[in-house]
Amino acid sequence: MAAGFGRAPITKTLCFACAAASLSAWIANSPQSCRLDVDHTFRQAELWRLLTCHLVFETPMAFFFGMILLYTFREFERRLKTSRFLIALCVLLSLSTSIQLIMLLTGATQGFTAGPFAIIFGLFPFFFSEIPPAVKGGILFIPMSDKTFTYLFGLQLAFSDNFPSALWPALCGLLAGILYRASWLPFRKLRLPSSCQRCCEWYCSYFDLSNDYRHRGGYQQVPTDNDPSVPQQLFGPPPSVPIVAADPQRVQTLVAMGFDEEDARGALARTNNNVQAAVGLLGSAW
């Protein structure tokens, strides 16, 4: 099981970048100058606003709840793998920025609060559809689960600044996440070029976060000594009882949920093709 930022180097870099950028803006007493603004960004060629508008938290309250959510959503980098997660972030940022610029140009709003709203709220559709609640309960007949507080933190972040300047970028990020997950759009099929893929692998190995993945938290296949036709075990000693071959249709179901195909096949083999149990097994490997 990977702890902390293990197997999530992009999320780790993003958290440190947001912290450094926010502290620098607060020290300079100019967090609002990091906002996306058509006049300053394009007419005055302050193109750095295209980056800072997605990094700088303007208030300590937004910083607190935003960093908690970024850290929580590091699990999606582990599920999607770093290269696909990087593609997802680029798509979310591009879509959210485009929507914000359209709103500014059409006069729908006067401005947006700076911060990584595109990333945080763009990942909420993933959180809603792919993370099952582990604990269910209720307070005063109100149904709740362990996911409830994450939604409440997001709601607090969306209203962390003067209404509706923080709500608009949150909604833009949410819309970007929905568009990214839409099956009729090609965003989920995008892949990094081979050169970028190698750079991504080098970055992960440099921080010692992914090279030993299969030896620490992931699945590794160990051949059996008895029968070569028996499906391979995930990890540990060779099985004393042959394990069931993974159902290809259920493997594709897990792949559609974002899991790696090899990991999904191994998890289904261990759980006798029980999809729900396989999801729990794959989640425990995070």
N, C-alpha and C positions, 0 to 999 in steps of 0.2 A: 504494500500500500504506500503510495507516494504522499508524503506529508508536506505541508506548507506550499511552496511554489514548485515542488517537484513535478517534472514533466510539463511545466507551464511557463517556459521562458518568455514568451511574448507577453503574457499577462503580468509577469514580474517586471519586465521592462516598462510596460505601460503604467503600472502602479508607481514605480519610481519616477517616471517622467512626469506624471501628473502631480506627484508630491513636490518635485523640484520646481516645476513651472508655477505651481500655485504659491509656494513659499516665496519665490522670486517676485511674483506679481504683488503679493501682499507687502513685501519689504519695500518695493518701489511705489506702493500705494496706488497702483494702477491696474487693478484686475479688470475693470470695465473696458480698458483700452485693448483688451484681448478679444473682445466680442467680434463676431462677424458683422461687417458693415459694408454695404455696397460702395459708398462714397470713399471711405478710407481705404478699403481693400483694393479697389480697382482704379478709381480715379487718382488716388494718391499713391498707388503702387505699394501699399502695405500688405503684400501678399503673405507675410508671415502670420497674418490673422487667420488664414485658412487652416493653419496648424494649431495656433494657440486657442482658437475657439473650441477645440476638441480636447484640450489638455488642462486648462486652468479652471479650478474651482474658485468661484468668486467669494464664497462665504465659508467660514469654518463648519457650519452645519451641513452645507452641501458636500464639503470635503469629507466629513465623518461618514455620512450615509453612503456617499458615492464610493469611497474606498472599501467599505464593507461589501457593497454589491459587486465591485470589480473582483475582490478576493473570492467571493462566493462563486462567481461565474467562471473562475479559472477551470472548473471542472469541464467546461465545454471545450477548452483547448485540449484537454486530455482525451476527450471523447472524439473530437473531430481530427485530432493530431495537429501538430503545430502548423504545417504547411496549409492545410485546409482552413484552419482557424484564421490564419493570416489573410487568406483570400476573403473569408467572411467579413473580417474587420474592414478591409479595403472597400468591399461592396457596401457595407453599412455606412461607412463614412462618406463615400461618394454619393449614395442615394440621399442620405440625410442632408448633406451640404447642398445638393441640387434643389431639394424641396425647400430648404430655408431660403436659398437665393431667389427662388420663384416667389415665395411669400413676400420677401423684401421688395422685389421689383414690382410686384402687383399692389403693394401697399396694404397687404393683409395684416401686417404687424409692423411695429416700429423698431423692434430689435429682439435679440435672443440672448438669454443668459449663457455665458461661456461655461464649458464643462464637457466631459465625455458622455453626454446624454445619448448621442447616436449609438455608442457602443453598449452602454448599460441597458437602455430601453430597447435597442435592437436585438439584444439577447433574451429579452423577456418572452418572446414567442417560443424560443427554444425551451426556456424554463417551464413554460406553461404546458407544452405538448410532450416533452421528452423526459421530464423528471417527475416520477410518481411520488405522491406524498408517502413518507415513511411512517408518520405518526398521525393518526386522526383522533379528533376529540371535539370538544365544544365548550363554550362558556355562555351560560344563560341561554341555552337553546340555539346559540349561534355556531354553526359548524366551523371548525378550524382544523388546521393541520400544521406540520412543521414548515410548510411553504407560506403560511399566512404572514409571518413576520417579514419575509423577503418582499412580499407584495406591499406591506405597510411601509417598509423602508423605501421602496420605489415611489410610493405615493408621497411620502415625506420629501423625498428629493425633488419630485416634480413641483412641489409647492414651497421649495426652500427659499425662493426669491420673490420679489414683487410680482404678484399675479398680473398677467399670465406669462411673464417673460421667461420663466423656467419651464412652464407647462408646454409651451410651443415646441422647443427643441426635444422635449420628452416625447411628444406625440409624433414629431418627425422621425425620431429614432425608432419608435414603435412601428410606424408605417414602413420604414425601411426594412425592419426585421420581418414583417409580414410579406413584403415583396420578395425578399431574399428566399423565403421558404416556399413561395408559391411554385407549385409544380409546373405551371404553364410558362414560367420564365426561366431563362437559361442560367441564372446566377449560381445555382448549386452545382452545376456541371463545370464551372470554371476551375482550372488547375494552374498552378505556378509553372512557368517555363523551367526547363531542366537546369539552367544556370542558377535561377533563383532558388530552386529546390535544393541544389548543392549548398548554396549559401545558408539556407535555412538549416540544413543538417549540420553544417559547420558551426553555426551559432549555437545550436542545441548541444553539440558535443563539447564546445568550448566551455559552457557552463556546467558540463557534466550532469545534464538533466534528462537526456533521452538515450544516450548510447547504451546504458546499462538497463534500459527500461524492461527488457524481457527477463532480466535476471533479478530485478527487484520487485516490480509491481505488476508487470504484464504477464502474458502467458508465454510459456516456452514449451515446445513439443519434444518429448523424449521418446525415441523409438522403442517399441516393445521387443523383448527377446524371444517371445513365443511364436507369434504368427505375424508375418509382415503385412497381411491383409487386414489386421485389426487396426482400427483408427488409433492415431497416436494420442498419448496422454498430454495434458496441458503442462503440468509441471510436477516435480517430485519423482518418486521412484516409479518404475513401470507398474501398471495396474495388474492386480492378481485376477481380476474379472474383466473380460473384454467390455469396452465401453461402446455405447450405441453410436452408429454413424449419424452425423448431423443431417437433418432434413434440409435439402437445398432451398425449399420454399421458405422455411423458417429462418434459414441463414439470411436470405434476402430481406426478410422482415426486419431483422436486427440491423442489417446494413442500412436499410432505409431510415432507421432510427438514429443513424450516425455512428454505429460501432464499426470497427475494422472487421473485414470479412474473415480473416484468419482467427481473430479473437472470438468472433461470433460462432464460428464452426466448432471451436474448442469448447466454448461454454455450453453449447447445445449438446455436445457429446457427453459432457459431464453431468448434465441435468436431465438426460433422457428426453431431449427435445422439448423440454418445458420452457416456453418463451419467457414467461414471467420469472421463473427461477434463474434463467440465463441472464436476464436483465439485472437481477439482484447480484448475481455472481460477477458480472462485468462491472457493475457499480462498486462492488467491494474491492475491486482491484485498483481503484483510483487512489 
